[in-house]
Amino acid sequence: MPKFNKPKLNQPKVNQSKVDDRPDQSKSLPSQSELPPVQLDETIVAGRRPKPVNDFQHLLEELSELRSGFHPEMLAHIDKNLPFNTKQFETKLSKILASKNIDCTLKNSVKYLDYLKENIQLPCHVTGIEEFEWEEEYTMGSGSKKEYARLKKTQPSYTDRFTINRLDDFVIQEEGIFVEVQRVGDSQKFMLPLFELESVDVISRNNQLLDDYAVWFLNY
């Protein structure tokens, strides 16, 4: 087997004249007391650093052109991504229902209706959270698209926009609070379960009111 010689690394040539130019190594280093004082930058403060802002906040603060085009609606979805605080929500329910019993009973639904009447801002513009029951055959099943388009002219669709002009005293145990809505497109009126609706204005007080009600009705 042939032998391979290990290549030699290039050794740098040392210029002796440059070595001789170095300071005299025999001289001792100055003592600590002889060293000139060093001035520290007084703007550096010891202790815990302030909490850094996230990239998006930093952009809003630093870029005026971005800040001028910023709208609160852009961040409205952020709250939906935050962890749900069950204890805090149930404390809120107890105050709304004036009771430790927060179950979704017919009696408590009537109490919740009274609470909404006092707090909701009318007119309230809403749309469907997801497909209404009659639409599922067409959006998730094999229903004809042509027939679906025809029925949407006389039936309420989750894609429609509606206006709630007032809250009626109409509560059913299985479906909760019902509201009369008027479709924006053609002014047709329908009675719809409130838990199936959400506010069009995501940063309004109505949005939180309707969202809280839907969570309560569907989970308690």
trRosetta pair geometry for C-beta under 8 A, 3 or more apart (Angstrom, degrees):
i j d omega theta_ij theta_ji phi_ij phi_ji
8 11 7.9 -45 157 -22 104 95
14 18 7.9 -129 178 57 71 108
14 19 6.6 34 164 -43 112 124
15 18 4.3 62 92 7 108 111
15 19 7.1 173 95 -14 58 82
16 19 5.4 -52 -153 32 42 114
16 20 6.4 40 152 -21 70 103
17 20 5.7 -55 -153 34 34 111
17 21 6.7 37 149 -26 64 104
18 21 5.5 -51 -153 26 37 115
18 22 7.8 58 149 -40 59 83
19 22 6.2 -31 -174 -7 43 112
22 25 7.1 25 116 -49 118 92
23 27 6.8 -73 154 41 105 126
24 27 4.8 83 90 -12 101 104
30 34 4.2 -113 178 86 112 127
30 35 6.1 141 107 -66 121 69
31 34 4.9 93 58 5 75 103
31 35 7.7 -122 101 -20 44 82
32 35 5.8 -40 -158 8 40 116
40 44 7.0 -90 165 44 102 119
41 44 5.2 81 88 -9 96 103
49 52 7.7 12 128 -48 116 83
53 57 4.0 -109 175 90 117 128
53 58 5.2 150 96 -58 113 78
53 61 7.2 62 93 -1 167 138
54 57 5.2 92 55 12 72 101
54 58 7.0 -133 100 -8 35 92
55 58 5.6 -57 -149 35 31 115
55 59 6.5 32 154 -21 66 103
56 59 5.8 -51 -152 32 33 111
56 60 6.6 34 151 -20 64 104
57 60 5.6 -55 -151 34 35 112
57 61 6.4 27 155 -16 68 108
58 61 5.9 -61 -149 39 31 106
58 62 5.9 5 163 -2 68 119
59 62 6.2 -69 -133 48 25 96
59 63 5.3 -18 -174 18 69 119
59 66 5.5 -31 154 85 99 164
60 63 7.3 -51 -100 50 13 83
60 66 6.5 -110 -101 108 46 113
60 67 5.4 99 -164 -91 64 91
60 70 6.3 41 -124 -71 102 162
61 67 7.7 85 -80 -72 15 130
63 66 4.0 50 102 14 118 111
63 67 6.5 160 92 -15 64 86
64 67 5.5 -56 -144 39 36 112
64 68 6.2 39 157 -25 69 104
65 68 5.9 -48 -146 29 30 112
65 69 7.0 10 159 -1 60 108
66 69 6.3 -74 -156 47 33 96
66 70 6.4 50 147 -51 68 102
67 70 5.4 -40 -147 3 36 123
70 74 6.5 -94 -159 25 72 142
71 74 5.4 114 70 -18 74 97
72 75 6.3 -68 -167 42 51 96
72 76 6.8 74 139 -56 75 90
72 203 5.4 66 118 -103 120 162
73 76 5.2 -26 -153 -14 46 123
73 202 6.2 100 -138 56 84 113
73 203 6.0 -109 -88 -22 65 122
75 78 5.0 -18 -176 -5 77 124
76 79 7.1 -44 180 17 45 105
76 202 4.1 88 161 120 154 124
76 203 5.2 -107 -99 -65 120 86
77 80 5.4 -48 -169 27 60 118
77 81 7.1 53 142 -19 76 102
77 202 7.6 -14 -59 169 63 153
78 81 5.9 -63 -163 33 42 109
78 82 7.2 52 144 -35 70 96
79 82 5.6 -42 -157 10 44 117
84 89 7.0 -7 176 -27 92 140
85 88 3.9 24 119 25 122 118
85 89 6.1 150 91 -20 69 87
86 89 5.7 -60 -147 38 30 111
86 90 6.2 24 159 -16 67 109
87 90 6.0 -58 -145 38 28 106
87 91 6.5 32 154 -22 62 105
88 91 5.7 -52 -152 32 32 114
88 92 6.7 34 150 -19 63 103
89 92 5.6 -53 -156 33 35 114
89 93 6.5 37 147 -20 66 103
89 212 7.5 -172 -148 -136 98 92
89 215 7.1 -72 -167 119 143 141
90 93 5.3 -45 -146 33 40 116
90 94 6.5 47 152 -24 65 99
90 102 6.0 -169 -151 32 83 169
91 94 5.7 -49 -152 30 33 114
91 95 6.9 31 151 -15 62 103
92 95 5.9 -58 -156 36 34 109
92 96 6.4 33 150 -20 68 106
92 212 7.1 -88 122 -148 138 136
93 96 5.5 -54 -146 36 35 112
93 97 6.0 8 164 2 70 112
93 102 4.2 65 128 -141 129 132
93 216 6.1 149 -109 -110 122 122
93 220 7.4 132 -147 -51 161 172
94 97 6.4 -66 -137 52 24 93
94 98 7.7 81 165 -95 54 9
94 99 6.6 -126 -148 79 66 38
94 100 5.9 12 -129 -104 115 41
94 102 5.9 -72 -71 -67 64 117
95 98 7.2 21 -169 -74 29 50
96 111 7.3 121 138 133 77 104
96 112 6.4 37 148 -109 121 73
96 115 5.0 26 -162 -115 93 167
97 101 7.3 -107 127 83 139 64
97 102 5.9 161 31 -112 149 67
97 108 5.2 -7 -131 -142 130 99
97 111 5.0 85 -132 111 68 145
97 112 6.8 -22 -84 -63 88 79
97 115 7.9 -67 -69 -36 47 142
98 111 7.0 -134 29 -161 94 137
99 102 7.1 171 92 -66 88 56
99 108 7.4 -110 53 -102 136 104
99 111 7.9 -12 7 176 118 179
101 105 7.8 -3 144 5 117 129
101 108 7.2 -132 116 -70 93 130
102 108 7.1 124 -156 -147 34 153
102 216 7.5 -102 169 -144 101 107
102 220 5.8 -60 126 -168 88 150
103 108 6.5 157 82 7 57 154
103 220 5.7 -159 -132 159 38 92
104 108 6.3 -125 -133 82 30 125
104 109 6.7 56 -170 -64 73 93
104 176 7.3 -44 -175 -94 120 105
104 216 6.2 143 -82 149 108 81
104 217 5.5 115 -130 -127 146 45
104 220 4.7 124 -26 95 95 81
105 108 4.7 89 51 14 79 101
105 109 6.9 -132 95 -10 40 87
105 173 7.8 -27 -169 -133 47 94
106 109 5.5 -51 -148 30 32 116
106 110 6.8 34 153 -20 62 100
106 171 6.6 132 -155 127 76 119
106 173 4.8 -47 -74 -92 104 89
107 110 6.0 -54 -159 30 32 110
107 111 6.8 31 146 -16 64 104
108 111 5.2 -49 -150 36 42 116
108 112 6.2 45 150 -22 69 102
109 112 5.5 -51 -147 35 33 112
109 113 6.4 40 150 -24 63 101
109 171 4.7 147 123 -163 122 135
109 173 7.5 -167 5 -110 152 45
109 176 5.6 -156 -133 -142 129 66
109 177 6.1 -173 -177 -51 101 82
109 217 7.9 64 -107 -105 101 98
110 113 5.5 -47 -151 30 33 116
110 114 6.8 36 150 -18 62 101
110 171 5.7 -132 -75 20 70 163
111 114 5.8 -53 -156 33 34 112
111 115 6.5 35 147 -20 65 105
112 115 5.4 -51 -151 35 37 115
112 116 6.4 36 152 -19 67 103
112 177 6.9 -120 97 -40 108 131
112 213 6.5 126 172 -124 129 100
112 216 7.2 -178 -114 102 149 151
113 116 5.8 -54 -148 36 32 110
113 117 6.4 37 152 -24 64 104
113 167 6.5 175 -166 157 88 129
113 169 6.9 109 143 -121 149 58
113 171 6.0 -108 -42 -64 143 124
113 177 5.2 160 -87 -107 100 126
114 117 5.7 -51 -150 30 32 115
114 118 6.7 26 155 -15 63 107
115 118 6.0 -63 -156 37 31 107
115 119 6.2 -7 161 7 67 120
116 119 6.2 -79 -137 51 29 92
116 120 5.1 22 178 -26 76 117
116 167 6.0 148 109 -104 111 167
116 177 7.3 86 27 -175 154 174
116 194 7.9 -11 -141 -168 173 162
116 209 6.4 122 -123 172 85 123
116 213 6.9 21 -78 -75 127 141
117 120 6.9 -34 -104 27 16 103
117 167 5.2 -131 -89 64 83 136
119 205 7.4 -120 164 145 93 124
119 209 6.1 175 112 -108 116 138
120 124 5.8 -40 173 -58 113 142
120 164 7.8 -38 153 102 143 134
120 167 6.9 104 47 -37 144 131
120 205 8.0 -177 -127 109 41 100
120 206 5.8 65 -148 -112 81 90
120 209 5.7 -170 -91 116 82 163
121 124 6.4 121 81 -80 61 90
121 204 7.0 -113 49 175 132 121
121 205 6.2 93 -8 63 119 111
121 206 5.6 -102 42 -54 91 107
122 164 6.5 -96 -120 106 96 84
122 165 6.3 85 -173 -164 120 32
122 166 6.5 47 -143 -84 161 47
122 167 8.0 -132 -70 -19 133 85
123 163 4.9 -4 179 -171 128 107
123 164 6.5 158 -162 74 69 52
123 165 5.4 -25 -109 -102 98 58
124 163 7.2 140 71 -160 44 56
124 164 4.3 -12 60 54 99 108
124 199 6.5 -79 -175 -111 98 94
124 206 4.9 172 -134 -143 112 151
124 210 8.0 147 172 -52 139 127
125 161 6.4 2 -175 -178 98 106
125 162 7.3 162 -155 85 53 43
125 163 5.7 -27 -100 -101 66 70
125 164 7.9 -151 -70 18 20 75
125 184 7.7 35 -140 -65 103 128
125 199 6.9 75 78 -158 63 68
125 200 4.3 -46 116 25 103 125
125 201 6.5 84 60 -14 106 94
126 161 7.4 157 83 -157 35 61
126 162 5.3 -25 68 67 84 92
126 163 7.6 149 22 -99 76 21
126 164 6.1 39 1 -18 122 106
126 181 6.9 -88 59 -121 115 134
126 197 4.2 27 168 179 141 116
126 198 6.2 150 -152 75 90 28
126 199 5.8 -60 -99 -100 74 36
126 200 6.2 -150 -101 -26 18 83
126 210 7.2 160 -112 -110 121 166
127 158 6.9 77 161 177 82 56
127 159 7.3 -9 -168 -162 116 18
127 160 6.6 -180 -133 88 82 44
127 161 5.2 -43 -81 -102 98 61
127 162 6.9 149 -90 16 43 80
127 197 7.1 149 74 -149 21 76
127 198 6.5 -29 63 63 70 79
127 200 5.7 86 -12 -80 102 87
128 131 7.2 63 141 -101 142 13
128 132 6.0 -93 -126 -46 146 86
128 156 7.8 139 -58 145 121 101
128 157 7.0 -108 -1 138 141 44
128 158 2.6 -105 83 -138 148 74
128 159 7.0 -34 38 -27 114 30
128 160 7.2 63 -11 45 103 73
128 196 6.0 -22 -140 153 81 94
128 197 6.5 -61 -103 -102 41 58
128 198 7.7 42 152 20 14 85
129 158 7.1 -72 53 -151 34 118
129 196 5.8 -137 22 -171 102 47
129 197 6.7 -154 -26 -106 88 7
129 198 5.0 96 -81 -19 85 113
129 214 7.1 112 -57 -137 157 158
130 158 6.0 -36 134 -151 18 161
130 196 7.7 -99 48 -154 67 83
131 135 4.2 -136 -167 88 100 117
131 136 5.2 129 120 -74 137 66
131 139 4.9 -148 -95 43 145 151
131 140 7.2 -145 25 -15 165 107
131 158 5.2 -121 -105 1 29 144
132 135 5.0 87 57 4 73 110
132 136 8.0 -123 94 -28 39 79
132 155 7.9 -156 78 155 143 107
132 156 6.3 88 -31 96 163 91
132 157 6.9 -135 13 -134 117 31
132 158 5.4 180 -22 -49 78 92
132 192 7.7 -84 -111 -133 127 112
132 196 6.6 67 -103 175 78 148
133 136 6.2 -37 -162 -3 37 114
134 137 7.4 -44 176 16 44 105
134 151 7.6 -134 141 151 121 139
134 155 6.0 -99 95 -177 147 147
135 138 5.6 -70 -166 47 58 103
135 139 5.3 31 147 -7 94 116
135 148 7.4 77 -141 -145 77 107
135 155 8.0 173 -64 122 88 130
135 157 6.3 100 -84 -131 140 76
135 158 6.4 -118 35 0 161 103
136 139 6.1 -66 -127 50 31 95
136 140 5.2 -26 -169 35 73 113
136 141 6.4 70 134 -14 67 106
137 140 7.6 -47 -91 58 9 73
137 141 4.3 -44 -155 44 46 140
137 142 7.7 -47 180 49 74 50
137 143 4.2 87 130 -45 87 130
138 141 6.7 -13 -43 54 18 90
138 143 3.6 -74 -88 82 64 134
138 144 7.4 -44 -120 61 97 37
138 145 7.0 124 -167 -98 103 44
138 147 7.3 -143 -102 86 123 90
138 148 3.7 127 -160 -95 151 127
138 151 7.9 -169 -39 49 154 132
139 143 8.0 -4 -7 47 39 120
139 148 7.8 128 -51 -139 66 148
143 147 6.4 -108 173 73 93 117
143 148 5.8 101 125 -61 117 106
144 147 3.9 77 75 11 110 106
144 148 6.5 -169 94 -12 56 83
145 148 5.4 -51 -146 34 33 117
145 149 6.4 36 155 -20 65 102
146 149 5.9 -52 -152 33 30 110
146 150 6.7 29 149 -18 62 106
147 150 5.5 -55 -150 36 36 113
147 151 6.2 32 155 -17 69 107
148 151 6.0 -57 -145 38 29 107
148 152 6.4 36 155 -28 63 105
149 152 5.9 -50 -150 25 30 116
149 153 7.8 41 151 -29 55 94
150 153 6.3 -48 -175 11 38 113
151 154 6.5 -76 -163 49 46 87
151 155 5.0 -1 158 16 87 126
152 155 6.1 -70 -109 61 30 86
152 157 4.8 9 -136 -48 103 133
152 160 7.9 173 -171 -52 100 112
154 188 7.6 -166 -141 -143 44 164
156 160 6.0 -110 -161 40 70 144
156 162 7.3 7 -143 -67 121 132
156 181 7.4 78 -119 76 144 124
156 183 6.8 -160 -113 -73 85 117
156 188 7.9 -156 -76 102 80 116
156 190 4.5 -82 -47 12 130 176
156 192 6.3 -89 92 -75 167 124
157 160 4.7 112 62 -18 80 99
158 196 7.7 -101 -106 166 100 105
160 183 5.4 -42 175 -134 136 105
160 184 7.3 170 176 30 85 86
160 185 6.7 -94 -142 2 99 118
161 183 7.3 106 79 -156 49 62
161 184 4.4 -7 91 10 99 132
161 185 7.5 116 49 -30 83 84
161 200 6.2 33 -136 -80 110 140
162 181 3.7 18 171 172 137 127
162 182 6.3 140 -161 66 80 35
162 183 5.5 -48 -100 -95 79 47
162 184 6.6 -142 -95 -23 23 81
162 190 7.5 -81 -118 47 141 106
162 192 7.5 124 53 18 176 146
162 197 7.4 -72 57 -129 126 129
163 181 6.5 144 64 -161 37 75
163 182 5.0 -25 57 60 94 93
163 184 6.4 103 -25 -74 97 82
164 167 7.1 29 171 -69 120 70
164 179 5.2 -13 -126 160 118 138
164 180 7.5 123 -136 78 70 52
164 181 5.6 -46 -80 -101 67 79
164 197 7.8 109 -47 139 126 162
165 180 7.3 -41 43 93 91 98
165 182 6.5 31 -20 2 114 119
166 180 7.2 8 66 54 78 106
167 177 7.5 -13 -160 178 108 126
167 179 5.9 -52 -119 -113 66 101
168 178 7.1 -28 66 92 109 84
168 179 6.8 153 23 -126 86 47
168 180 6.0 65 -15 -9 125 103
170 177 7.2 99 85 -160 66 57
170 178 4.4 -56 111 60 114 105
170 179 7.8 170 60 -74 113 31
170 191 7.3 -67 121 -154 158 124
171 176 6.7 -50 -149 175 81 35
171 177 5.4 -30 -103 -95 85 58
171 178 7.2 -169 -89 10 32 78
172 175 4.5 26 76 44 115 96
172 176 6.9 -12 64 29 68 19
172 178 6.7 43 4 -27 101 112
175 178 6.7 33 116 -63 119 95
175 193 4.6 -116 177 -99 100 124
175 195 7.9 -156 180 26 60 114
176 193 5.9 83 61 -159 96 102
176 194 6.4 -101 115 45 115 93
176 195 5.4 71 56 -20 152 118
176 217 4.8 -12 -81 -133 154 134
177 193 7.3 109 78 -158 49 61
177 194 4.4 -6 88 11 100 132
177 195 7.6 119 48 -30 81 80
177 213 7.4 -48 33 -178 130 137
178 191 5.2 22 172 177 124 99
178 192 6.7 157 -152 79 77 25
178 193 5.9 -53 -98 -95 69 46
178 194 6.8 -161 -109 -25 16 83
179 191 7.3 170 83 -149 28 60
179 192 6.3 -28 61 64 77 76
179 194 5.2 80 -11 -80 112 93
179 197 7.4 -65 47 17 129 153
180 189 6.0 3 -177 -173 99 109
180 190 7.4 164 -152 84 56 34
180 191 5.7 -33 -95 -95 64 70
181 189 6.9 164 84 -150 42 60
181 190 5.5 -18 61 62 91 83
181 191 7.8 150 16 -102 76 21
181 192 5.6 -11 7 19 124 118
181 197 7.6 171 -70 -98 146 150
182 187 5.8 -12 -178 -152 107 54
182 188 7.2 162 -153 81 59 31
182 189 5.2 -28 -97 -95 72 76
183 186 5.7 9 95 49 118 73
183 187 6.5 -91 69 -32 73 6
183 188 4.8 10 27 54 120 82
183 189 7.6 -142 2 -73 77 27
183 190 7.1 55 -39 0 98 109
184 187 8.0 12 -154 -68 14 50
192 196 6.1 -105 168 66 106 119
192 197 6.3 95 116 -47 128 118
193 196 4.9 80 78 1 93 107
193 197 7.8 180 96 -9 55 91
194 197 5.8 -69 -159 34 44 110
194 210 7.0 -132 170 -136 94 90
194 213 6.3 -33 124 126 118 143
194 214 7.8 -135 123 -72 76 78
195 213 6.4 -132 -94 125 73 93
195 214 4.5 129 -151 -116 75 73
195 217 4.4 -103 -91 73 139 151
195 218 6.4 149 -174 -45 136 93
196 214 7.9 144 -50 -115 20 114
197 210 6.3 -81 101 -162 82 137
198 207 6.9 38 -179 -138 84 74
198 210 5.6 158 -125 114 48 134
198 211 6.8 46 -127 -73 98 78
198 214 7.5 -29 -80 -27 86 153
199 202 6.7 158 94 -85 98 37
199 204 5.7 -124 160 59 151 115
199 206 4.4 131 -95 108 141 101
199 207 3.9 -109 51 -83 133 68
199 210 5.5 158 -29 24 90 138
201 204 3.9 53 108 -14 118 122
201 206 6.7 71 64 55 105 113
201 207 6.3 -123 94 -45 65 112
202 207 5.3 96 -147 -115 35 158
203 207 6.9 45 -6 16 7 147
204 207 5.1 118 62 -9 73 96
205 208 6.1 -58 -162 38 44 106
205 209 6.3 44 145 -22 73 109
206 209 5.4 -58 -146 38 36 115
206 210 6.1 28 161 -14 71 107
207 210 6.3 -60 -148 39 25 103
207 211 6.2 23 156 -18 62 113
208 211 5.6 -57 -141 40 31 112
208 212 6.1 33 159 -21 66 106
209 212 6.0 -56 -149 34 25 109
209 213 6.5 23 154 -17 61 108
210 213 5.7 -54 -149 36 33 112
210 214 6.3 33 155 -20 66 106
211 214 5.9 -54 -147 35 31 110
211 215 6.5 30 155 -18 64 106
212 215 5.9 -57 -150 37 30 110
212 216 6.3 29 154 -18 65 108
213 216 5.7 -58 -150 38 31 111
213 217 6.1 26 157 -17 68 109
214 217 5.9 -55 -141 38 29 108
214 218 6.1 13 165 -7 65 115
215 218 6.4 -67 -141 45 22 100
215 219 5.8 -17 173 14 62 124
216 219 6.7 -84 -135 50 16 88
216 220 5.3 -36 -166 27 62 124
217 220 7.4 -44 -83 47 10 84
